[in-house]
Amino acid sequence: MAQEKDPKEILKKYWGYDSFRFNQEAIISSVLSNKDTLALLPTGAGKSLCYQLPALCKSGITIVVSPLVALMIDQEKSLKEKGINARIIYSGLSNQNIEIVLNNCLYGKVKILYISPERISSKLFISYFEKMKVNLIAVDEAHCISKWGYDFRPSFLNISDLRKYHPQVPILALTATATKEVVEDIQDKLLFKERNSLTTSFERENLNYMVFEESDKITRIKTIVETIGGTGLIYVRSRKKTVEISQILKSIGINAEAYHAGLTTAIRNHRQQNWIEEKTDIMVATTAFGMGIDKQNVSYVIHYDLPESIEAYVQEVGRAGRNGKKAYGILLYNAKDIETLRKTIESNFPEKKYIQNIYNALCNYFKIATSTGQDRKFDFDLLSFSQTYNFDSYLVFSSVRILQNSGLIEVIENRNPISKVLINVERDTLFEFTNTYPQYFPLLEALRRTYSGLMTEFTIIDEKKLAKLCYESEENIFKSLKKLEKYNILFYEPKTSQPQLIFTQNRLSNDNFELSQEFYYQIKENNKKKAEQLIDYITSDKCREKQILNYFDFEARECGKCDVCISEKKYIGREETIDAICKELLQGPKTLQYFANNINFGSKEVVIPLIRELLDEEVIILEYGLLSLKKQN
């Protein structure tokens, strides 16, 4: 395919930049030269530009395979605002919606199509894909294709099948985190014609890695918030803990909110927007929060609980300091956290008999008989299912994940986070209908006047806005839209955060039930290895940044700015540390906790003994729990 436009002109026209960042230009040049390319760019380094810009340089359509529905929705919105026609397909959409999108793609009306990996092997998609004029296949989060990666997803293994329909079309694989082993595996699995990986160092000059062994995490967080300021993220491992920690922080005067998948879509969107607009200082969230959110000025990311791997940690802390200003990635831990992480890895892999019991219970719960059920879909409330059969919900979650990895079922999270409508009748028919049923005229008129294009394609709508325009409740708007669908006036896809479970095969009998033992144990051992590597990282007395860069096969020197390096500096520069403590006290009295937890002074193991020395020498005094400089006579 011939190159049609100059990349730098496109960059300036649509993104307003005069030059590329990091390794973007080399990656884009490789893609435009029709080479299969694996691009490793750190979080926040602009991976999406590496396929969006080439899509505009060539005629035809770019297919982007992405596992992140929220990210696809945000990208579609962002591109449309730039005047670039983008569409998305994921498992939560109806067949009518998908077919309209694919028709637009086939007839050249779409430049970039985002699609979830679960949909690429469907007969409907393939029937259109093989006829499309495709210029590039991009694979986001490409580490998910490797069983050696930290987030393996078997649906990614189907991506290589696309090559047989368009063998000359290059593939661009993108990831923020991959070891040397994973880099090789990605290229193998995607059938690269020749090895071609372009890596950018994960070194971030403005990002300071800090690890603190801490029994009182809340006090440490309070000092961090007071010292650094700005907006931040605190990651925890459970929904329950997001609420608990945010409430504790609120009780001590910190403006924090909880965010997790169990909240309604409206509440999640409201809290996310408040955080983006800095009406909320801290979001306490599970680790899915932050993906695809382009907030540049996050001052710090705190891990209250341990992540499962160094890869996951690097990706999550990479959400801090995207504006290039000083930022912090802070991990708090204690001995119990290490024990919990090891137990978590074990509980992630229940025994085969237990998994089989979960599988049979799922089939019974949804009334699936043996040798039936393939492609049947159900709303799935994991907690309700667990309570029905008295299962441990965490073990159910782990078993469902293994059943999904084994190809027996598929679970789609947040499958439809936005509502869409398509009016599927002509204007004359619509006019006749409103004459017969005038009660629906205000709603249909509000739809037509507020949203352009909904008579030709599914269009995002906001029921709350429609309710205000029609002086109705949201519930009544929902009911009216469902009624209009029954009258065949429109198609309505309401938003829902309820996961969906799909049986990808007919129900297996007990005799035929099998899990790949090799696959099962390989994944388990790989996860255990990654957990131990993370534990080595946090308990080591070596430079944090150097450890991380070495893990990803980059050469590195001591960074001079992590907690280990700062402690070394303070130890070597004892007098400088004492001067810094005294200068701080010149500003006014401070608590001992302030100095012990203030990351600018390094570890408390260094700072507290120096404060004791100053107390003994009567340079400073302690009164009513406050340290202050002793007044000179």
C-alpha positions in Angstrom: 0.0 0.0 0.0 1.4 3.4 -1.0 2.1 6.0 1.6 -0.3 8.9 0.9 0.6 11.7 3.4 3.5 13.0 5.4 3.5 11.8 9.0 4.7 15.2 10.4 1.9 17.1 8.6 -0.6 14.6 10.0 0.9 15.1 13.5 0.6 18.8 13.3 -2.9 18.9 11.7 -4.7 16.4 14.1 -2.6 16.5 17.3 -1.0 20.0 17.1 2.6 18.8 17.7 5.7 19.7 15.7 7.7 16.7 16.7 7.4 13.1 18.0 8.3 11.9 21.5 10.3 8.9 22.7 10.6 6.3 19.9 7.3 7.2 18.1 8.9 8.4 14.9 11.0 5.2 14.4 7.9 3.0 15.2 5.7 4.9 12.7 8.4 4.7 10.1 8.7 1.0 10.5 5.0 0.5 10.2 4.8 2.7 7.1 7.6 0.6 5.6 5.2 -2.3 5.8 7.2 -4.1 8.5 5.8 -6.2 11.3 6.8 -4.2 14.4 6.8 -4.8 18.1 6.9 -1.5 20.0 7.7 -1.2 23.7 6.9 2.2 25.1 6.5 3.1 28.8 3.0 4.0 30.1 2.1 7.5 29.1 4.6 7.6 26.1 1.9 7.8 23.5 1.4 4.2 22.2 -1.9 5.0 20.5 -0.4 7.6 18.2 1.8 4.8 16.8 -1.2 3.3 15.0 -3.6 6.2 14.8 -1.2 8.3 12.7 -0.2 5.6 10.2 -4.0 4.9 9.8 -4.3 8.4 8.4 -1.2 8.2 6.2 -2.5 5.2 4.2 -5.7 4.5 2.4 -7.9 1.8 3.9 -8.8 0.9 7.5 -6.7 0.1 10.5 -7.9 -2.6 12.8 -7.0 -2.2 16.5 -7.4 -5.2 18.8 -7.7 -4.1 22.4 -8.9 -5.8 25.6 -9.9 -2.6 27.3 -13.5 -1.6 26.6 -13.3 1.7 28.5 -10.1 2.6 26.6 -11.8 1.9 23.3 -14.7 4.1 24.2 -12.5 6.9 25.2 -10.3 6.6 22.0 -13.4 6.6 19.8 -14.7 9.8 21.4 -11.3 11.5 21.3 -10.7 10.6 17.6 -14.2 11.8 16.6 -13.5 15.1 18.3 -10.5 15.4 16.0 -12.6 14.7 12.9 -11.3 11.1 12.5 -14.0 8.5 12.0 -13.4 5.7 14.5 -15.8 2.9 15.6 -15.7 0.1 18.3 -16.9 -3.5 18.5 -17.0 -5.5 21.7 -19.0 -8.4 23.1 -21.6 -6.3 24.8 -23.0 -4.9 21.5 -26.0 -6.4 19.7 -25.6 -8.1 16.3 -27.5 -5.2 14.7 -25.1 -2.7 16.1 -22.1 -4.7 15.0 -23.4 -5.3 11.5 -24.0 -1.6 11.0 -20.4 -0.8 12.2 -19.0 -3.5 9.9 -21.0 -2.2 6.9 -19.5 1.3 7.4 -16.0 -0.2 7.7 -16.5 -2.2 4.5 -17.6 0.8 2.5 -14.7 3.1 3.5 -16.6 5.3 6.0 -14.3 4.3 9.0 -10.6 4.9 9.3 -10.0 3.0 12.6 -11.9 0.1 14.0 -11.3 -0.9 17.6 -12.4 -4.5 18.4 -12.1 -6.7 21.4 -10.0 -10.0 21.0 -13.1 -12.1 21.8 -14.9 -10.7 18.7 -12.2 -11.2 16.0 -12.9 -14.9 15.5 -16.7 -14.5 15.1 -18.1 -15.6 11.7 -19.8 -12.2 11.4 -16.6 -10.2 11.8 -14.5 -12.5 9.5 -17.2 -12.3 6.8 -16.6 -8.6 6.6 -13.0 -8.4 7.5 -11.8 -10.5 4.5 -13.5 -8.0 2.2 -12.1 -4.8 3.9 -9.2 -2.8 2.5 -7.0 -3.1 5.6 -3.8 -1.1 5.9 -2.7 -2.2 9.4 -3.5 -4.6 12.3 -2.5 -3.1 15.6 -2.5 -5.2 18.8 -2.7 -3.2 22.0 -1.6 -4.7 25.4 0.3 -7.3 23.3 1.9 -8.9 26.3 -1.5 -10.6 26.9 -0.7 -13.0 24.1 2.2 -14.6 26.0 1.7 -17.2 28.8 5.0 -15.8 30.1 3.4 -12.4 30.5 1.7 -11.2 33.6 -1.8 -10.9 32.1 -2.2 -13.8 29.6 -5.5 -14.0 27.7 -6.1 -16.9 25.4 -8.4 -14.9 23.1 -5.3 -13.1 21.9 -4.0 -16.3 20.4 -6.7 -16.0 17.7 -5.2 -12.7 16.4 -2.7 -14.5 14.2 -5.6 -16.1 12.2 -6.3 -12.7 10.7 -3.1 -12.8 8.8 -4.4 -15.5 6.4 -7.1 -13.1 5.1 -4.6 -10.2 4.5 -1.1 -11.7 4.5 0.6 -8.5 3.2 -0.8 -6.3 5.9 1.8 -5.5 8.7 1.1 -6.1 12.3 2.0 -3.5 15.0 2.2 -5.0 18.5 2.3 -2.5 21.4 3.0 -3.0 25.1 4.4 -1.0 28.0 5.9 -4.0 29.8 7.6 -7.1 28.5 10.7 -9.0 29.4 13.0 -10.4 26.8 11.2 -13.7 26.9 7.8 -12.1 26.3 9.2 -10.0 23.5 10.2 -13.1 21.6 7.0 -14.9 22.4 4.8 -12.0 21.1 6.6 -12.1 17.8 6.3 -15.9 17.5 2.6 -15.9 18.4 1.8 -13.1 15.9 3.8 -14.8 13.1 6.1 -11.9 12.5 7.8 -12.3 9.1 11.1 -11.2 10.6 12.2 -10.1 14.1 11.7 -6.4 14.6 11.3 -4.9 18.1 11.8 -1.2 18.9 12.2 -0.6 22.6 12.3 2.6 24.6 13.9 2.6 28.0 11.5 2.6 30.9 13.7 5.2 32.6 11.6 8.1 33.8 13.7 11.0 35.0 10.8 12.7 36.8 9.5 9.5 38.5 10.9 8.6 41.9 10.4 5.0 43.1 9.9 4.6 46.8 9.4 1.5 48.9 8.6 1.7 52.7 8.2 -1.1 55.1 5.3 0.3 57.2 3.1 -0.9 60.0 1.0 2.3 60.1 0.2 2.9 56.4 -2.4 5.6 57.0 0.0 7.8 58.9 2.5 7.4 56.1 -0.1 8.3 53.5 -1.2 11.4 55.4 2.4 12.7 55.5 2.9 11.9 51.8 -0.3 13.7 50.9 0.7 16.8 53.0 4.3 16.7 51.7 3.6 16.2 47.9 0.2 17.7 47.4 -1.7 17.5 44.1 -3.9 14.6 43.0 -3.0 11.0 43.5 -4.0 7.3 43.2 -4.0 4.7 45.9 -4.3 1.1 44.7 -5.7 -1.7 46.8 -6.6 -5.3 46.0 -10.3 -5.5 46.9 -13.5 -3.5 46.4 -14.2 -3.6 50.1 -10.8 -2.0 50.9 -11.4 0.9 48.5 -14.4 2.0 50.6 -12.6 1.3 54.0 -9.4 3.2 53.1 -11.3 6.2 51.5 -13.5 6.5 54.6 -10.5 6.5 56.9 -8.8 9.1 54.8 -11.9 11.3 54.8 -12.1 11.0 58.6 -8.6 12.6 58.9 -9.4 15.4 56.6 -8.2 14.0 53.2 -10.4 14.5 50.2 -10.6 10.9 48.9 -13.2 8.7 47.1 -13.6 5.0 46.4 -13.8 3.5 42.9 -14.5 -0.1 42.0 -16.5 -2.1 39.4 -19.4 -2.8 41.8 -20.5 0.8 41.8 -23.2 1.9 39.3 -21.9 3.4 36.0 -23.3 6.8 37.0 -21.4 6.9 40.3 -18.2 5.6 38.7 -18.4 8.2 35.9 -19.2 11.0 38.4 -16.3 10.1 40.7 -13.8 9.7 37.8 -14.8 13.1 36.5 -14.4 14.7 39.9 -10.9 13.3 40.2 -9.9 14.4 36.6 -11.2 17.9 37.4 -9.4 17.9 40.7 -12.5 18.2 42.8 -11.3 15.0 44.5 -7.6 14.8 45.5 -7.2 11.0 45.9 -8.9 8.1 44.2 -8.7 4.8 46.2 -9.3 2.1 43.6 -8.7 -1.4 42.3 -6.0 -1.5 39.7 -8.3 -1.4 36.7 -8.9 2.3 37.4 -6.6 4.5 35.4 -6.4 2.5 32.2 -7.0 4.8 29.3 -7.5 7.9 31.5 -5.2 10.6 30.1 -4.6 12.6 33.3 -1.2 14.2 32.9 -0.7 15.7 36.4 -0.9 12.7 38.8 1.6 13.6 41.5 1.8 10.1 43.1 0.6 6.6 42.8 0.6 4.7 46.2 0.3 0.9 46.4 -1.4 0.1 49.7 -1.3 -3.6 48.8 1.3 -5.5 46.8 0.9 -5.9 43.1 1.4 -9.4 41.7 4.4 -8.7 39.5 7.0 -6.1 38.6 5.3 -5.7 35.2 2.0 -4.8 36.8 3.7 -2.4 39.2 5.6 -0.5 36.5 2.4 -0.1 34.4 0.4 1.2 37.4 3.0 3.6 38.8 3.5 4.8 35.2 0.3 6.7 35.5 2.1 9.3 37.6 4.0 12.3 36.3 3.0 12.1 32.6 3.4 15.9 32.4 7.1 15.5 33.0 7.0 17.1 36.4 8.4 15.4 39.6 6.2 12.5 40.7 6.3 9.5 42.9 5.6 5.8 42.8 5.3 4.6 46.4 4.8 1.1 47.6 3.9 0.4 51.3 4.3 -3.1 52.7 4.8 -5.2 55.8 5.6 -8.9 56.5 1.9 -9.8 56.4 1.5 -8.3 52.9 4.3 -10.7 51.7 2.6 -13.7 53.2 -0.8 -12.5 51.7 0.7 -12.2 48.2 2.1 -15.8 48.4 -1.2 -17.1 49.6 -3.1 -15.2 46.9 -1.0 -16.8 44.1 -1.8 -20.3 45.6 -5.5 -19.5 45.9 -5.6 -18.2 42.3 -5.2 -21.9 41.2 -7.7 -24.1 43.0 -7.5 -27.9 42.6 -8.9 -29.4 39.4 -11.8 -31.1 41.2 -12.9 -27.8 42.7 -12.8 -26.1 39.3 -14.9 -28.9 37.8 -17.4 -28.5 40.6 -17.6 -24.7 39.8 -18.1 -25.5 36.1 -20.9 -28.0 36.8 -22.6 -25.5 39.1 -22.4 -22.8 36.5 -24.1 -25.1 33.9 -26.8 -26.0 36.4 -27.3 -22.4 37.5 -28.0 -21.4 33.9 -29.8 -24.7 33.1 -27.4 -25.9 30.5 -27.7 -29.7 29.7 -24.8 -31.9 28.6 -23.8 -31.4 24.9 -25.8 -28.1 24.7 -25.2 -24.4 25.4 -22.6 -23.3 23.0 -22.8 -19.5 22.4 -25.5 -19.0 25.0 -25.1 -15.7 27.0 -26.2 -14.8 30.5 -25.9 -11.9 32.9 -23.6 -13.1 35.6 -23.6 -11.9 39.2 -20.6 -13.8 40.7 -21.5 -12.9 44.3 -25.1 -14.2 43.9 -23.9 -17.4 42.2 -21.3 -18.0 45.0 -24.0 -17.5 47.7 -26.4 -19.8 46.0 -23.9 -22.7 46.1 -22.1 -21.6 49.3 -18.8 -21.2 47.4 -16.0 -18.9 48.5 -16.4 -15.9 46.0 -12.6 -15.5 45.6 -12.1 -19.2 44.7 -15.1 -18.8 42.3 -13.4 -15.8 40.7 -10.1 -17.8 40.3 -11.9 -20.9 38.9 -13.9 -18.8 36.4 -10.6 -17.2 35.2 -9.1 -20.7 34.6 -12.2 -22.0 32.9 -12.0 -18.9 30.6 -8.3 -19.5 29.9 -9.1 -23.1 29.0 -11.6 -21.9 26.4 -14.8 -23.3 28.1 -16.4 -20.0 28.9 -15.9 -16.3 28.4 -16.7 -13.5 30.8 -17.2 -10.0 29.6 -16.7 -7.3 32.2 -18.4 -3.9 31.9 -19.8 -5.1 28.6 -22.0 -2.1 27.8 -20.9 1.0 29.8 -22.7 3.4 27.5 -26.3 3.5 26.1 -26.9 3.6 22.3 -29.9 4.1 20.1 -30.6 3.6 16.3 -33.9 4.7 14.8 -34.6 2.1 12.2 -37.7 3.6 10.4 -38.0 6.3 7.8 -39.1 9.8 8.7 -42.6 9.3 7.2 -43.1 6.1 9.3 -41.9 8.0 12.4 -44.4 10.8 11.7 -47.3 8.3 11.3 -46.3 6.6 14.5 -46.3 9.8 16.6 -49.7 10.7 15.2 -51.0 7.4 16.5 -49.0 7.4 19.8 -48.5 11.2 20.6 -47.2 10.3 24.1 -43.9 9.3 22.5 -43.5 12.5 20.4 -41.5 14.5 23.1 -38.9 11.7 23.5 -38.5 11.0 19.8 -38.2 14.7 19.0 -35.6 15.1 21.8 -33.6 12.2 20.4 -33.7 13.6 16.8 -32.8 17.2 17.8 -30.1 16.2 20.3 -28.3 13.4 18.5 -27.3 13.6 14.9 -26.7 10.4 12.9 -29.0 8.1 14.9 -31.2 7.3 11.9 -28.2 5.8 10.1 -26.1 4.2 13.0 -26.1 3.4 16.7 -25.4 6.7 18.5 -24.4 7.2 22.2 -27.2 8.8 24.2 -27.6 10.0 27.8 -30.9 9.0 29.5 -30.4 11.6 32.2 -30.2 14.4 29.6 -33.2 13.1 27.8 -35.2 13.0 31.1 -34.5 16.7 31.7 -35.5 17.6 28.1 -38.7 15.7 28.4 -39.5 16.6 32.0 -39.6 12.9 32.9 -37.7 10.6 35.3 -34.8 8.5 34.0 -36.8 5.4 34.8 -39.7 6.5 32.5 -37.2 7.3 29.7 -35.8 3.8 30.0 -39.3 2.3 29.9 -40.3 4.4 26.9 -37.2 3.4 24.9 -37.9 -0.2 25.6 -41.5 0.2 24.5 -40.4 2.0 21.3 -38.1 -1.0 20.6 -41.1 -3.3 20.9 -42.9 -1.2 18.4 -39.9 -1.7 16.1 -39.3 2.1 15.9 -35.7 1.9 17.2 -33.0 -0.4 18.6 -32.0 0.4 22.2 -28.9 -0.9 24.0 -29.0 0.3 27.6 -25.8 0.7 29.6 -25.1 -2.0 32.1 -22.1 -2.8 34.3 -23.3 -6.4 34.9 -20.8 -8.9 33.5 -21.9 -11.4 30.9 -21.0 -15.1 30.9 -20.8 -16.9 27.5 -20.5 -20.6 27.1 -18.0 -21.0 24.3 -18.5 -24.7 24.0 -21.3 -27.2 24.7 -21.4 -28.5 28.2 -18.9 -31.2 28.8 -19.7 -34.4 30.8 -17.7 -35.2 33.9 -15.8 -37.9 31.9 -14.9 -35.4 29.2 -14.0 -32.5 31.5 -10.3 -31.7 31.1 -7.9 -28.9 31.8 -4.5 -28.8 30.2 -2.3 -29.8 33.0 0.8 -28.5 31.3 -0.8 -25.1 30.6 -2.3 -25.0 34.1 0.9 -25.6 36.0 3.1 -23.5 33.7 0.9 -20.5 34.4 0.8 -21.2 38.1 4.6 -21.5 38.4 5.1 -18.4 36.2 2.9 -16.4 38.5 4.7 -17.7 41.6 8.0 -16.7 40.1 6.8 -13.2 39.3 5.5 -12.8 42.8 8.9 -13.8 44.3 10.7 -11.4 41.9 8.5 -8.6 43.2 9.2 -9.6 46.8 13.0 -9.5 46.0 12.5 -6.0 44.6 10.8 -4.6 47.7 13.1 -6.3 50.2 16.4 -5.4 48.4 18.7 -2.7 49.5 19.6 -1.9 45.8 18.5 1.1 43.8 14.8 0.7 42.9 15.0 2.1 39.4 18.1 0.1 38.5 16.4 -3.1 39.6 13.3 -2.3 37.4 15.4 -1.4 34.4 17.6 -4.5 34.8 14.5 -6.7 35.1 13.5 -5.5 31.6 17.0 -6.0 30.3 18.1 -2.4 30.2 21.4 -1.2 31.5 21.2 1.3 34.3 23.1 3.2 37.0 21.9 4.1 40.5 19.2 6.7 40.0 20.1 8.9 43.0 16.4 9.7 43.7 14.7 6.5 45.0 14.4 5.7 48.7 17.5 3.5 48.7 19.6 6.1 47.0 18.3 8.9 49.2 19.0 6.9 52.3 22.6 6.2 51.1 23.0 9.9 50.5 21.7 10.8 53.9 23.9 8.3 55.5 27.0 9.6 53.7 25.9 13.2 54.2 25.0 13.1 57.9 25.6 16.9 58.4 23.4 17.7 55.3 20.5 15.7 56.8 20.8 17.4 60.2 20.8 20.8 58.4 17.7 19.8 56.5 15.9 18.8 59.8 16.8 22.1 61.5 15.8 24.1 58.4 12.4 22.4 58.5 12.0 23.2 62.2 12.7 26.9 61.5 9.4 26.9 59.7 7.6 25.7 62.9 7.2 22.7 65.2 6.7 19.3 63.6 5.7 15.8 64.8 8.2 13.0 64.9 5.9 11.2 62.4 6.4 14.0 60.0 10.1 13.4 59.7 9.8 9.6 59.9 7.3 9.5 57.0 8.5 12.4 54.8 9.9 10.8 51.7 12.3 13.8 51.2 14.3 12.7 54.2 14.7 9.0 53.2 14.0 6.1 55.4 13.0 6.5 59.1 15.7 4.1 60.0 18.2 6.9 59.1 16.2 9.9 60.2 15.0 8.9 63.7 18.4 8.1 65.1 19.6 11.5 64.0 16.6 13.2 65.7 17.5 11.3 68.9 21.0 12.6 68.6 19.8 16.2 68.3 17.5 15.7 71.3 20.3 14.3 73.4 22.5 17.3 72.4 19.6 19.6 73.2 19.7 21.2 69.7 16.0 20.4 69.5 13.4 19.7 72.2 10.2 17.7 72.3 7.1 19.2 74.0 3.5 18.1 73.8 4.4 15.7 71.0 6.0 18.4 68.8 9.7 18.8 67.9 11.1 22.3 67.8 14.5 24.1 67.8 15.7 25.0 71.3 15.7 28.8 71.8 19.2 30.3 72.3 19.8 32.5 75.3 
